[in-house]
Amino acid sequence: MTCSTQQLNSLKNARKLSQELVRWMRRQTESQEQSSQSVQTLKLDLGGVDRLSSVGVNELIEINRKARKMGVKLILTEVGEAVQEVFAVTRLERMFHVVNTSPS
């Protein structure tokens, strides 16, 4: 799923995004239980996020917490330099699995 700055940094939009992701994770974990598949993975593309507010940080933490609780592995992709700096300053780089396919 792709995420934008507006989706992540606006409280209303971030909560909506979080709810959509939780619904997706629930559907995936329910189908996993029925078919005995391996751990589900949710890739959240942050390529469209050029800055991260406290709202965005908190929502990412909450999404990650819920994902872990449901047995879903959250992977953040295409994390830009400004967002990486926020993760480094707040020491959240240890919390998130970040995979970038393009050079930073």
C-alpha positions, 0 to 999 in steps of 0.5 A: 500500500502506498502512503502520502504525506497528507494521509499520514500527517493529518489526524483524520486521514492517518486514523482512516489509513490505520483503520484500512490497514487493520481491516486488511490485516484482519482479512489476511490473518483470517484467511491465513488461519483457514489455509495455514499459510506463513506469516503475512507481510504488509509493505507500506510504501512511504515514497510519497511521504516527504515529512513526518509529524508527531501524528504520523509517527504515532500512527506508524507506531500504532499500526506496527503494534497492531500488526505484531499483535495480529502476526503480520510483519510490517515493512516500510519501503521507500523511506525518504531521508527526512523520514529516516532522520525522524526515525533516527532522532526518535530511535524508532529505526529499531522498531521498524523494518525498513527496506529501500529499493532506490538509492537515498 
